[in-house]
Amino acid sequence: MYYYLEGKLAIVDPTFIVLDINGVGYEAKISLSTYSSLKNLERAKVYTHFNVKEDSQTLFAFFDLAEKKRFLDLTGISGVGPSTGLMILSSLSADELQSAIISEDLKTIQGVKGIGLKTAQRIILELKDKMKKEGLVDRSLEIQQMGSNTLRDEALSALTTLGINKASAEKSIVIILKQQGPNIKLEELIKQVLKRA
């Protein structure tokens, strides 16, 4: 329905954005990869996927077409819904996902919250040949470092939105911040907590 949207970024959160287009705010769910690309921008063009179910209509937004394609590849697999697809793209970078699929690394894919053995096997089976043919789009992302309090709050907000228990998330955040220090990137902190969940 919508191929892309372009406008002012009214809200940029680790799990969603609100894009203001001529006074209309479009809310769209995003991955951590898209968040890291958008968080310092005032305006943006995002590629979208409009998902309609019996009980909901959800807009998903992606910073680039490559990520949108990976999302559609993942959600085209039986047992992988849009929320799971977004969780995978938030937990694993494009490089990590492709590497895990090509090398049939079940452990890495199963490390994503909500992915069991059978789903991980299906993802590898259905996407291995496709990933080999396409190759991977290389993107380097500039990540701004944040103070630990803001970092802790933003990470906790994102994790609870993703369905992680608040107490469990807080505990993991404290442990990781002690190990890594306050200069850890938000995306990396969230990924590490997701791997522990």
PyMOL commands that set and color helices and strands:
alter all, ss='L'
color gray80, all
select helices_A, chain A and resi 32-38+65-75+82-91+94-102+106-110+117-134+148-161+166-180+186-196
alter helices_A, ss='H'
color red, helices_A
select strands_A, chain A and resi 4-12+16-21+24-29+43-52+57-62
alter strands_A, ss='S'
color yellow, strands_A
deselect
rebuild
show_as cartoon
